Amino acid sequence: MGEEVACNMTEMPLKVPHFVLVHGIGGGSWCWYKIRCLMENSGYKVSCIDLKASGIDRSDAKTILTFDEYNKPFAEFMSSLPNDEKVILVGHSAGGLSLTDATHKFGKKIRLAIYLGATMLKTGFCTEQDVKDDSTLAAMLLRPGPIKALVSARFEEGMIDCDEVPRVYIRTTQDRVVKPEQQEEMVKRWPPAEVYVLESDHSPFFSTPFLLFGLLVKAAASVGIY
């Protein structure tokens, strides 16, 4: 009997948590290399996305005029996931727009959405203030980014209520790009399930990778992946 139980257990392995990391404007999947290394060495599955005109994608940012075009690589990735797979999304800075878009369109495939010092607007850029808040990103781009495409982001309610997707916000307290007061305002307007605080600048995957890794694992554990 003992041998039969052992055999059955090996036939039902636990699914490895799958993190999908989305960079901010002007960045690329390469931004996550320290976090990816920490995660993979700890046994997690990791996918890093290059959006249009970002990372290894050599598209001219000036030709990317709509958010859907800019976000296409991520949308195609989410579409390609099996229907029975749920991933943990992590979006940095303007990458938060990609996460929100996914919560409207692919809610059933998302176990958790983690916003890291990120733009978190439920319906996208709907007011002049929304656009003004994001325009500060343009001054600190690592390479030219499609600003027009980003500020065109508008999200309509999908078949699944985006609020059904659990969300966590990680506040970066020394951020000079998405400033702490801007982060606080977004959290008030669309409250997530949890808010974590990280003593970091705008790019904690460079400056405090171990602390960030710990918070990502903590957030994942909060939705019962273990």
Secondary structure, DSSP 8 states (H G I E B T S, - for coil): -HHHHHHHHHTS-----EEEEE--TT--GGGGHHHHHHHHHTT-EEEEE--TTSTT----GGG--SHHHHHHHHHHHHHHS-TT--EEEEEETTHHHHHHHHHHH-GGGEEEEEEES----TTBS-SHHHHHHHHGGGGG-SS---HHHHHT-B----SS-GGGS-EEEEEETT-SSS-HHHHHHHHHHS--SEEEEE---S-HHHHSHHHHHHHHHHHHHTTT--
